[in-house]
Amino acid sequence: MADENQELRHINWTEVFGFTQIFKGFKLAIHPSKLVLALAAIIGVLIVGAVMDCAWAWRGHGARVSDVYRYYAAASDAEYQRQVQGELSANQNEMGMWYYNSEGDKQDVSPVASLLRGQPGASSSPFIQAFQQKARMAGRTSTLSDMDARQQARENMSEVWRRYRKNVRAMLTKAKDYGEAAEAAALEQADKLGSAEKKAARKRIEADKDALNHAIAIIHHDYLVERRHKTFGLGIGQALWEYEHECFSNAVWSIWRGNLFAGFDRLVHDRTQVAVAFGDFPRAGLGVSGMGAAAEGAGTLGFFPWVLLMLWGLLWLALTHTWYALIFLLAALAIWAVMGGAIARIAALHAAREEKISIPQAVRFSLSKFFSFFTAPLIPLAIILFLGLVMGLVGLGLIFPGLNIILAILAGLGLIIGAVIAFLTIGLVAGSPLMYPTIAVEGSDSFDAISRSFSYIFSRPWRYGLYTIVAAIYGTVCYLFVRLFAYLLLAGARLFVGHGLFGYGLASGNGAQLGEGATKLDVLWAPPTFDSLARGINYSAMSGWDKLPALFINLWVYLVAALVLAFALSYFVSAYTTIYYLLRRKVDATDLDDVYVEEAEGEEELPAAAPGGAPAAPAAESPAPVATPPATPPAEPPPVAQ
């Protein structure tokens, strides 16, 4: 038989280059159902953290973002505790000084008066001059010594803070009383003027009253809000959130700069320099003068070093605030087991069969598999902790004579246990992103999720690493695009709303302190930037009725910013679901469209009921056409002999 030529007409590039399946991640992640579920997970975790922060703050516990870096740089737990205690002692001394001054200055409103002296035309303002005269009449009213105040702060800083806060509020109340007296004196002078001068004088009095309210708001913020944060720190959950957000932002920009791996050596050998550079706190006695020198020594970290620092934040929480970590992480895991499991289920069906199920269907699936989703990452962690406890008991036995010799002979078993711990740790850290997709795709349990995730990453580590890098690079581009869209949305909306004011929205009173030409919109809604979509609410620049509309406006702004973060979570789950499909095809030779489908999801809709309640009869199927044999062509005539 002659060889037949075969022509290649089509190449299935997705089969040749399997990693191109990851480029479906944007389409999978932008699905509204996944975004809503991710947003619900974010809000749920934030609520849990806020409630726990309030409970721990009531007991005087707080933290700072720099604490995470400080713990990273410390050579031991003892050194970290020594640094924390040193900072606490400094805070106690400073708190004592604040309390000492507040005890004598309850009648002294000089901080408010000094701000009023900076107003334009203060020397010619009857209101400000009357206020200054009242302020000069006050004097110190306490005989409390500086040493006594510091000693009280060392004994009970929370109680001293309560007294200090009471004194500051008394001083601000006194400033308001002086303001009312100054207003009465200024009005009395204005009534003696002519009609035109009287109108101008009254307008100036209203402006001075607004300036006084603004000065009181500034003192309240600086003396109470800022000093409380400096003394007690942020909430533990808030500090962790800001640290993780900082690491996430740096990781994104590292990929954008094409920096993936740089900085691993600095994480090991220059831990102090890295901590000082990114932790925003001075490191005394190490020859580091300021942030600039530290940042120069630390250099730029790549994507994967920042990911490791994100994991370090969780380790810091677990080791330094154990009870907080236990409650918070279990609650967050429970929320993520429901919402994250639902996202993984939607992504599994969407990626394999282009099917889109509703949020209730996805949540029902995650609730039915809640125990599996919840325990999948906990089982390897529990085994690691148990083996670590065994090793600890072995270490305890080394202090007993005779027994320590036996344990030293059996040290090889300890090394084997250490190897198992290392294996489980690597599998947990690298394989945990595959656990939820395993349960969502296979409809299995937590043990199958652990088995498959460990098997896939250890049998195909380089392929898994390649898929992860592709997903990270593509995800960064998608995330920055979504962030740009959100920025243009907010900036465009604010631009057109601002033009709608037609010049009548110039800020007055407190808002005028934002700068020359500030508008009413500048007071209610700070202009967004690409790096900071939601810039917070400046209550000190607002009058009483401005605070409520500002709150509602910024709630919508925060919702848009949260949706950007929800996209990042949705993409993370969707991308690793696709990676799971690719690894499963390579290891188990399973088709990409093979996914577990529940009966409820696969059932077709029943036919509609006919009138009268009887079910409608199914439409009669048309009989299959009968195949008729083709007609036999007529025989050709025999050839005629020539």
C-alpha positions as CSV (number, residue, x, y, z in Angstrom):
1,M,0.0,0.0,0.0
2,A,1.3,3.4,-1.0
3,D,2.1,5.8,1.9
4,E,-0.7,8.4,2.3
5,N,0.3,12.0,3.0
6,Q,-1.3,13.5,6.1
7,E,-1.9,17.2,6.5
8,L,-2.0,18.9,9.9
9,R,-5.0,21.1,9.8
10,H,-5.5,22.2,13.5
11,I,-3.3,22.4,16.7
12,N,-5.0,22.3,20.1
13,W,-2.7,24.7,21.8
14,T,-4.4,24.2,25.2
15,E,-3.4,20.5,25.0
16,V,0.2,21.3,23.9
17,F,0.6,24.1,26.4
18,G,-1.6,23.2,29.3
19,F,-0.6,26.2,31.4
20,T,-2.7,28.4,28.9
21,Q,-5.7,27.1,30.8
22,I,-4.7,29.4,33.6
23,F,-5.5,32.4,31.4
24,K,-9.2,31.6,31.9
25,G,-8.7,32.8,35.5
26,F,-9.9,36.4,34.8
27,K,-13.2,35.1,33.3
28,L,-13.7,32.7,36.2
29,A,-12.8,35.2,38.9
30,I,-14.9,38.2,37.6
31,H,-18.1,36.1,37.9
32,P,-20.5,38.1,40.2
33,S,-21.4,35.0,42.3
34,K,-17.7,34.5,43.3
35,L,-17.2,38.2,44.0
36,V,-20.2,38.3,46.3
37,L,-19.0,35.3,48.2
38,A,-15.5,36.6,48.5
39,L,-16.9,40.0,49.7
40,A,-19.0,38.2,52.3
41,A,-15.9,36.4,53.5
42,I,-13.9,39.6,53.8
43,I,-16.7,41.4,55.7
44,G,-17.2,38.4,58.0
45,V,-13.5,38.2,58.9
46,L,-13.3,41.9,59.5
47,I,-16.3,41.8,61.8
48,V,-14.7,39.0,63.8
49,G,-11.5,40.9,64.1
50,A,-13.2,44.1,65.1
51,V,-15.2,42.4,67.9
52,M,-12.1,40.6,69.2
53,D,-10.0,43.8,69.0
54,C,-12.6,45.5,71.2
55,A,-12.5,42.7,73.7
56,W,-8.7,42.6,73.9
57,A,-8.4,46.4,74.0
58,W,-10.7,46.4,77.0
59,R,-8.1,44.4,78.8
60,G,-5.3,46.7,77.5
61,H,-3.9,44.5,74.8
62,G,-2.8,46.0,71.5
63,A,-0.2,45.6,68.8
64,R,1.7,47.6,66.1
65,V,2.6,46.7,62.6
66,S,6.2,47.1,63.5
67,D,5.8,44.4,66.1
68,V,5.7,41.8,63.4
69,Y,9.0,43.0,61.9
70,R,10.5,43.4,65.4
71,Y,9.7,39.7,66.1
72,Y,11.2,38.7,62.8
73,A,14.4,40.5,63.6
74,A,14.7,39.4,67.2
75,A,17.2,36.6,67.9
76,S,14.9,35.0,70.4
77,D,11.6,35.3,72.2
78,A,13.3,36.7,75.2
79,E,14.8,39.5,73.1
80,Y,11.5,40.3,71.5
81,Q,9.8,40.5,74.9
82,R,12.6,42.7,76.2
83,Q,12.1,45.1,73.3
84,V,8.3,45.1,73.8
85,Q,8.8,45.8,77.5
86,G,11.2,48.6,76.8
87,E,8.7,50.2,74.5
88,L,6.0,49.7,77.1
89,S,8.1,51.4,79.7
90,A,8.7,54.4,77.5
91,N,5.0,54.6,76.7
92,Q,4.2,54.5,80.5
93,N,6.6,57.4,81.2
94,E,5.1,59.4,78.3
95,M,1.6,58.6,79.5
96,G,2.6,59.8,83.0
97,M,3.7,63.1,81.6
98,W,0.5,63.5,79.6
99,Y,-1.5,62.8,82.7
100,Y,0.6,65.2,84.8
101,N,0.0,68.0,82.3
102,S,-3.7,67.2,82.0
103,E,-4.2,67.3,85.8
104,G,-2.9,70.9,85.9
105,D,-4.4,72.0,82.6
106,K,-8.0,71.1,83.0
107,Q,-8.7,74.9,83.2
108,D,-5.9,75.8,80.7
109,V,-7.1,75.9,77.1
110,S,-3.8,77.2,75.8
111,P,-3.5,74.3,73.2
112,V,-6.8,75.5,71.6
113,A,-5.8,79.2,72.0
114,S,-2.5,78.6,70.2
115,L,-4.3,77.2,67.2
116,L,-6.6,80.2,67.1
117,R,-3.7,82.6,67.2
118,G,-2.6,81.1,63.8
119,Q,-5.9,82.3,62.1
120,P,-5.6,85.1,59.6
121,G,-6.4,88.4,61.2
122,A,-6.5,86.9,64.7
123,S,-5.1,90.1,66.2
124,S,-8.0,92.2,65.0
125,S,-10.8,89.6,65.8
126,P,-12.9,90.5,68.8
127,F,-13.9,86.9,69.2
128,I,-10.4,85.5,69.2
129,Q,-9.1,88.3,71.5
130,A,-11.9,87.7,74.0
131,F,-11.1,84.0,73.9
132,Q,-7.4,84.7,74.5
133,Q,-8.2,86.8,77.4
134,K,-10.3,84.1,79.0
135,A,-7.5,81.6,78.3
136,R,-4.9,83.7,80.0
137,M,-6.9,83.8,83.2
138,A,-6.6,80.1,83.7
139,G,-3.7,78.5,85.7
140,R,-2.6,75.2,86.9
141,T,-5.0,73.6,89.4
142,S,-3.1,70.5,90.5
143,T,-0.2,69.8,92.8
144,L,0.4,66.3,91.4
145,S,4.1,65.7,90.8
146,D,5.7,64.3,87.7
147,M,7.1,61.3,89.5
148,D,3.7,60.5,91.1
149,A,2.0,60.6,87.6
150,R,4.7,58.3,86.1
151,Q,4.4,55.9,89.0
152,Q,0.6,55.7,88.6
153,A,1.0,55.0,84.9
154,R,3.4,52.2,85.6
155,E,1.0,50.6,88.1
156,N,-2.2,50.9,86.0
157,M,-1.8,52.6,82.6
158,S,-5.4,51.9,81.6
159,E,-6.7,53.7,84.7
160,V,-4.4,56.6,84.2
161,W,-5.5,56.8,80.5
162,R,-9.1,57.0,81.7
163,R,-8.3,59.9,84.0
164,Y,-6.3,61.6,81.3
165,R,-9.1,61.3,78.8
166,K,-11.5,62.7,81.4
167,N,-9.2,65.7,81.9
168,V,-8.8,66.4,78.2
169,R,-12.5,66.3,77.7
170,A,-12.9,68.7,80.6
171,M,-10.4,71.1,79.0
172,L,-12.3,70.9,75.6
173,T,-15.6,71.6,77.4
174,K,-14.0,74.6,79.1
175,A,-12.8,75.8,75.6
176,K,-16.4,75.6,74.4
177,D,-17.6,77.6,77.4
178,Y,-14.9,80.2,76.7
179,G,-16.0,80.3,73.1
180,E,-19.6,81.1,74.1
181,A,-18.4,83.9,76.4
182,A,-16.2,85.2,73.6
183,E,-19.1,85.1,71.1
184,A,-21.3,87.1,73.5
185,A,-18.5,89.7,74.0
186,A,-17.9,89.9,70.2
187,L,-21.7,90.3,69.5
188,E,-21.9,93.1,72.1
189,Q,-19.2,95.0,70.2
190,A,-20.8,94.3,66.9
191,D,-24.2,95.7,68.0
192,K,-22.5,99.1,68.5
193,L,-21.5,99.2,64.8
194,G,-23.5,100.5,61.8
195,S,-25.6,98.1,59.7
196,A,-22.9,97.3,57.1
197,E,-20.1,96.9,59.6
198,K,-22.4,94.9,61.9
199,K,-23.2,92.4,59.1
200,A,-19.5,91.9,58.4
201,A,-18.7,91.6,62.1
202,R,-21.3,88.9,62.5
203,K,-20.0,87.0,59.5
204,R,-16.5,87.1,61.0
205,I,-17.8,85.8,64.3
206,E,-19.4,82.8,62.6
207,A,-16.1,82.1,60.8
208,D,-14.2,82.4,64.1
209,K,-16.7,80.0,65.7
210,D,-16.0,77.5,63.0
211,A,-12.3,77.9,63.5
212,L,-12.7,77.3,67.2
213,N,-14.7,74.1,66.5
214,H,-12.0,73.0,64.1
215,A,-9.2,73.6,66.7
216,I,-11.2,71.6,69.3
217,A,-11.5,68.7,66.8
218,I,-7.8,68.8,66.1
219,I,-6.9,68.7,69.8
220,H,-9.4,65.9,70.3
221,H,-7.8,63.9,67.5
222,D,-4.2,64.6,68.5
223,Y,-4.6,64.3,72.3
224,L,-7.0,61.3,72.4
225,V,-7.0,59.3,69.2
226,E,-3.3,59.6,68.2
227,R,-2.0,59.3,71.7
228,R,-4.1,56.3,72.4
229,H,-2.7,54.5,69.3
230,K,0.8,55.5,70.4
231,T,0.3,54.3,73.9
232,F,-1.7,51.1,73.4
233,G,-1.1,50.4,69.7
234,L,-3.7,49.3,67.3
235,G,-6.0,46.3,67.8
236,I,-4.2,43.0,67.3
237,G,-6.4,42.1,64.3
238,Q,-6.0,45.6,62.8
239,A,-2.2,45.5,63.1
240,L,-2.2,42.0,61.4
241,W,-4.5,43.3,58.6
242,E,-2.3,46.3,57.9
243,Y,0.8,44.2,57.9
244,E,-0.7,41.6,55.5
245,H,-2.0,44.4,53.3
246,E,1.4,46.0,53.1
247,C,3.0,42.6,52.2
248,F,0.4,41.9,49.6
249,S,0.8,45.3,47.9
250,N,4.6,44.9,47.9
251,A,4.2,41.4,46.4
252,V,2.0,42.7,43.6
253,W,4.4,45.5,42.7
254,S,7.4,43.1,42.9
255,I,5.8,41.0,40.1
256,W,5.1,44.2,38.1
257,R,8.8,45.1,38.3
258,G,9.7,41.5,37.2
259,N,11.2,40.6,40.6
260,L,10.2,37.1,41.7
261,F,12.9,35.7,43.8
262,A,15.3,38.4,44.8
263,G,15.8,38.9,48.5
264,F,15.8,35.3,49.8
265,D,19.4,35.8,51.1
266,R,18.4,39.0,52.8
267,L,15.5,37.3,54.6
268,V,18.1,34.9,56.2
269,H,21.2,37.0,56.6
270,D,20.0,40.6,56.9
271,R,16.9,40.1,59.0
272,T,17.5,43.2,61.1
273,Q,18.0,45.4,58.1
274,V,14.8,44.1,56.4
275,A,12.9,44.6,59.6
276,V,14.1,48.2,60.1
277,A,13.6,49.1,56.5
278,F,10.0,47.9,56.2
279,G,8.9,47.9,59.8
280,D,9.1,51.7,60.2
281,F,10.8,51.7,63.6
282,P,14.4,52.7,64.7
283,R,16.9,50.0,65.6
284,A,19.2,51.5,68.3
285,G,22.7,50.4,68.6
286,L,23.1,48.8,65.2
287,G,24.6,51.7,63.3
288,V,21.4,52.3,61.4
289,S,20.4,55.9,61.2
290,G,16.8,56.3,59.8
291,M,14.7,54.7,57.2
292,G,16.9,55.7,54.3
293,A,20.0,53.9,55.4
294,A,18.0,50.8,56.4
295,A,16.2,50.6,53.2
296,E,19.4,50.9,51.3
297,G,20.8,47.9,53.3
298,A,17.6,45.9,52.9
299,G,17.3,46.3,49.2
300,T,14.2,45.3,47.2
301,L,12.4,42.0,48.0
302,G,10.8,39.9,45.3
303,F,7.4,38.3,45.2
304,F,8.1,35.0,46.9
305,P,10.0,36.7,49.8
306,W,7.0,38.9,50.4
307,V,4.8,35.8,50.4
308,L,7.0,34.3,53.1
309,L,6.7,37.5,55.1
310,M,2.9,37.2,54.8
311,L,3.1,33.7,56.3
312,W,5.4,35.1,59.0
313,G,2.6,37.4,60.1
314,L,0.4,34.4,60.9
315,L,3.3,32.8,62.8
316,W,3.8,36.0,64.8
317,L,0.1,36.1,65.7
318,A,0.2,32.4,66.8
319,L,3.4,32.7,68.9
320,T,2.9,36.1,70.5
321,H,-1.0,36.3,70.9
322,T,-1.8,32.6,71.1
323,W,-5.4,32.8,72.5
324,Y,-6.3,35.6,70.1
325,A,-4.8,33.6,67.2
326,L,-6.7,30.4,68.2
327,I,-10.1,32.0,68.4
328,F,-9.6,34.4,65.4
329,L,-8.0,31.8,63.0
330,L,-10.6,29.2,63.8
331,A,-13.5,31.7,63.2
332,A,-11.9,32.9,60.0
333,L,-11.3,29.3,58.8
334,A,-15.0,28.5,59.5
335,I,-16.1,31.5,57.4
336,W,-13.7,30.6,54.7
337,A,-14.8,27.0,54.7
338,V,-18.3,28.1,53.8
339,M,-17.5,31.0,51.4
340,G,-14.3,29.7,50.0
341,G,-15.7,26.2,49.5
342,A,-18.7,27.8,47.6
343,I,-16.3,29.8,45.4
344,A,-14.2,26.7,44.7
345,R,-17.4,24.7,43.7
346,I,-18.6,27.4,41.3
347,A,-15.1,27.6,39.8
348,A,-14.9,23.8,39.5
349,L,-18.1,23.6,37.4
350,H,-17.4,26.7,35.5
351,A,-13.8,25.7,34.5
352,A,-14.7,22.1,33.6
353,R,-18.2,22.2,32.0
354,E,-18.9,26.0,31.6
355,E,-21.8,25.5,34.0
356,K,-22.7,28.3,36.4
357,I,-24.6,27.5,39.5
358,S,-26.3,29.9,41.9
359,I,-25.0,31.2,45.2
360,P,-27.5,29.1,47.2
361,Q,-26.5,25.9,45.4
362,A,-22.8,26.6,46.0
363,V,-23.4,27.4,49.7
364,R,-25.5,24.3,50.1
365,F,-22.6,22.3,48.7
366,S,-20.0,23.9,51.0
367,L,-22.2,23.4,54.0
368,S,-22.7,19.7,53.1
369,K,-18.8,19.5,53.0
370,F,-18.2,21.9,55.8
371,F,-16.3,19.4,58.0
372,S,-14.1,18.5,55.1
373,F,-13.3,22.1,54.1
374,F,-12.8,23.1,57.8
375,T,-10.5,20.2,58.8
376,A,-8.4,19.8,55.6
377,P,-5.7,22.3,56.6
378,L,-6.1,21.5,60.3
379,I,-5.2,17.8,60.1
380,P,-1.6,18.2,58.9
381,L,-1.2,21.1,61.4
382,A,-2.5,18.9,64.2
383,I,-0.1,16.1,63.3
384,I,2.8,18.6,63.2
385,L,1.9,20.0,66.6
386,F,1.6,16.4,68.0
387,L,5.0,15.4,66.7
388,G,6.4,18.6,68.0
389,L,5.0,17.8,71.4
390,V,6.6,14.4,71.3
391,M,9.9,15.9,70.5
392,G,9.4,18.4,73.4
393,L,8.9,15.5,75.8
394,V,12.0,13.8,74.4
395,G,13.9,17.1,75.1
396,L,12.5,17.1,78.6
397,G,13.8,13.6,79.2
398,L,17.4,14.7,78.4
399,I,17.7,16.4,81.8
400,F,17.4,13.1,83.7
401,P,20.7,11.1,84.2
402,G,20.7,7.7,82.6
403,L,17.6,8.4,80.5
404,N,19.4,11.0,78.5
405,I,21.9,8.4,77.3
406,I,19.1,6.2,76.0
407,L,17.5,9.1,74.3
408,A,20.8,10.1,72.7
409,I,21.2,6.6,71.3
410,L,17.7,6.8,69.8
411,A,18.3,10.3,68.4
412,G,18.0,8.8,64.9
413,L,14.3,8.3,65.6
414,G,14.1,12.0,66.4
415,L,15.6,12.8,63.1
416,I,13.0,10.7,61.4
417,I,10.3,12.5,63.2
418,G,11.9,15.8,62.1
419,A,11.9,14.6,58.5
420,V,8.1,13.9,58.8
421,I,7.5,17.3,60.3
422,A,9.5,18.9,57.4
423,F,7.5,16.9,54.9
424,L,4.2,17.9,56.4
425,T,5.2,21.5,56.7
426,I,6.2,21.8,53.0
427,G,3.1,19.9,52.0
428,L,0.8,22.1,54.1
429,V,2.3,25.4,53.0
430,A,2.6,24.5,49.3
431,G,-0.4,22.2,49.0
432,S,-3.1,24.0,51.0
433,P,-4.3,26.0,48.0
434,L,-5.2,22.7,46.3
435,M,-7.2,21.3,49.2
436,Y,-10.4,23.2,48.5
437,P,-10.4,22.6,44.8
438,T,-9.9,18.9,45.5
439,I,-13.1,18.7,47.6
440,A,-15.0,20.9,45.2
441,V,-14.0,18.9,42.1
442,E,-14.1,15.4,43.5
443,G,-16.8,15.8,46.1
444,S,-14.6,14.0,48.5
445,D,-13.4,14.5,52.1
446,S,-10.5,16.2,53.8
447,F,-8.3,13.1,53.7
448,D,-8.6,12.8,50.0
449,A,-7.8,16.5,49.7
450,I,-4.7,16.1,51.8
451,S,-3.6,13.0,49.9
452,R,-4.1,14.5,46.4
453,S,-2.5,17.9,47.2
454,F,0.6,16.3,48.8
455,S,0.8,13.7,46.0
456,Y,0.6,16.3,43.2
457,I,3.1,18.8,44.5
458,F,5.7,16.2,45.4
459,S,5.4,14.2,42.2
460,R,5.3,17.3,40.0
461,P,7.0,20.0,41.9
462,W,8.5,21.9,39.0
463,R,5.3,21.8,37.0
464,Y,3.4,23.0,40.1
465,G,6.0,25.8,40.5
466,L,5.6,26.8,36.8
467,Y,1.8,26.9,37.1
468,T,2.1,29.0,40.2
469,I,4.4,31.6,38.6
470,V,2.2,31.9,35.5
471,A,-0.9,32.3,37.7
472,A,0.9,35.0,39.8
473,I,2.1,37.0,36.8
474,Y,-1.2,36.8,35.0
475,G,-3.1,37.5,38.2
476,T,-1.1,40.6,38.9
477,V,-1.9,42.0,35.5
478,C,-5.6,41.2,36.0
479,Y,-5.6,42.7,39.6
480,L,-4.0,45.9,38.5
481,F,-6.5,46.2,35.6
482,V,-9.4,45.7,38.0
483,R,-7.8,48.2,40.4
484,L,-7.4,50.7,37.6
485,F,-11.0,50.3,36.6
486,A,-12.1,50.9,40.2
487,Y,-9.9,54.0,40.4
488,L,-11.4,55.4,37.2
489,L,-14.8,54.6,38.5
490,L,-14.3,56.5,41.8
491,A,-12.3,59.4,40.3
492,G,-14.7,59.9,37.4
493,A,-17.8,59.8,39.7
494,R,-16.1,62.3,42.1
495,L,-15.1,64.6,39.2
496,F,-18.6,64.9,37.8
497,V,-20.2,65.2,41.2
498,G,-17.7,68.0,42.0
499,H,-18.6,69.9,38.8
500,G,-22.2,69.6,39.7
501,L,-21.5,72.0,42.6
502,F,-20.9,74.9,40.2
503,G,-18.7,76.8,42.6
504,Y,-21.4,76.9,45.3
505,G,-19.8,74.1,47.2
506,L,-16.8,75.9,48.5
507,A,-15.8,74.6,52.0
508,S,-16.5,76.8,54.9
509,G,-15.8,76.6,58.6
510,N,-13.8,73.5,59.5
511,G,-13.6,72.3,55.9
512,A,-11.8,75.5,54.9
513,Q,-8.8,74.3,56.8
514,L,-8.2,71.6,54.2
515,G,-6.6,74.3,52.0
516,E,-7.4,77.2,49.8
517,G,-10.2,76.5,47.3
518,A,-11.3,73.4,49.1
519,T,-14.9,72.4,48.2
520,K,-17.7,70.8,50.1
521,L,-16.9,67.5,48.3
522,D,-13.3,67.6,49.6
523,V,-14.7,67.6,53.1
524,L,-17.2,64.7,52.5
525,W,-15.0,62.6,50.2
526,A,-11.2,62.7,50.0
527,P,-10.0,62.3,46.4
528,P,-8.9,58.7,45.7
529,T,-5.6,57.6,44.4
530,F,-4.5,54.5,42.6
531,D,-2.6,53.3,45.7
532,S,-5.4,54.3,48.1
533,L,-8.9,54.0,46.8
534,A,-10.5,54.8,50.1
535,R,-8.6,57.4,52.1
536,G,-10.7,57.5,55.2
537,I,-12.9,60.2,56.7
538,N,-11.5,63.4,58.1
539,Y,-14.1,64.1,60.8
540,S,-12.0,67.1,62.1
541,A,-12.8,69.1,59.0
542,M,-16.6,68.5,59.3
543,S,-19.4,70.2,61.0
544,G,-22.1,68.1,62.8
545,W,-24.4,67.5,59.9
546,D,-21.6,66.7,57.4
547,K,-20.6,63.6,59.3
548,L,-23.6,61.5,58.4
549,P,-23.5,62.0,54.6
550,A,-19.7,61.6,54.7
551,L,-20.2,58.2,56.4
552,F,-22.6,56.9,53.8
553,I,-20.5,58.2,50.9
554,N,-17.4,56.5,52.2
555,L,-19.2,53.3,52.9
556,W,-19.9,53.0,49.2
557,V,-16.3,53.9,48.5
558,Y,-15.0,51.2,50.9
559,L,-17.4,48.8,49.2
560,V,-15.7,49.4,45.8
561,A,-12.3,49.0,47.4
562,A,-13.4,45.8,49.1
563,L,-14.6,44.4,45.8
564,V,-11.1,44.8,44.4
565,L,-9.8,42.7,47.2
566,A,-12.7,40.3,46.6
567,F,-11.5,39.9,43.0
568,A,-8.1,38.9,44.3
569,L,-9.5,36.2,46.5
570,S,-11.8,35.0,43.7
571,Y,-8.9,34.8,41.3
572,F,-6.7,32.9,43.8
573,V,-9.3,30.2,44.2
574,S,-10.2,30.1,40.5
575,A,-6.5,29.9,39.5
576,Y,-5.7,27.1,41.8
577,T,-8.8,25.2,40.8
578,T,-7.5,25.3,37.2
579,I,-4.0,24.3,38.4
580,Y,-5.6,21.3,40.2
581,Y,-7.3,20.2,37.0
582,L,-3.9,20.4,35.1
583,L,-2.0,18.5,37.8
584,R,-4.7,15.8,38.0
585,R,-4.6,15.3,34.2
586,K,-0.8,15.0,34.3
587,V,-0.6,12.7,37.4
588,D,-3.8,10.6,37.1
589,A,-4.5,11.0,33.4
590,T,-8.0,12.3,34.1
591,D,-9.8,14.5,31.6
592,L,-10.2,18.2,32.4
593,D,-14.0,18.1,32.2
594,D,-14.3,15.2,34.7
595,V,-16.0,16.8,37.8
596,Y,-18.3,15.5,40.5
597,V,-21.9,16.5,40.0
598,E,-24.6,16.1,42.6
599,E,-27.9,14.7,41.6
600,A,-29.7,17.9,42.5
601,E,-27.4,19.8,40.2
602,G,-27.7,17.4,37.3
603,E,-31.5,16.9,37.4
604,E,-33.4,18.3,34.5
605,E,-36.4,20.4,35.2
606,L,-39.7,18.5,35.4
607,P,-42.2,19.3,32.6
608,A,-44.8,22.0,33.5
609,A,-48.1,20.8,34.9
610,A,-51.0,20.8,32.5
611,P,-54.2,22.6,33.4
612,G,-56.1,20.8,36.2
613,G,-53.1,19.8,38.1
614,A,-52.1,16.8,35.9
615,P,-48.6,16.8,34.7
616,A,-48.3,17.6,31.1
617,A,-47.5,14.6,28.9
618,P,-44.1,14.7,27.3
619,A,-44.1,15.7,23.7
620,A,-44.3,12.7,21.4
621,E,-41.0,12.0,19.8
622,S,-41.1,12.0,16.1
623,P,-40.3,8.6,14.6
624,A,-36.8,8.2,13.3
625,P,-36.6,8.5,9.6
626,V,-36.3,5.3,7.8
627,A,-33.1,5.1,5.8
628,T,-33.7,4.2,2.2
629,P,-30.9,2.6,0.2
630,P,-29.5,4.8,-2.5
631,A,-30.6,4.0,-6.0
632,T,-28.3,1.7,-7.9
633,P,-26.7,3.6,-10.7
634,P,-27.3,2.2,-14.2
635,A,-24.7,-0.2,-15.5
636,E,-22.3,1.3,-18.0
637,P,-22.6,0.0,-21.6
638,P,-19.9,-2.5,-22.7
639,P,-17.1,-1.0,-24.7
640,V,-17.6,-1.1,-28.4
641,A,-14.8,-3.0,-30.3
642,Q,-12.9,-0.8,-32.6
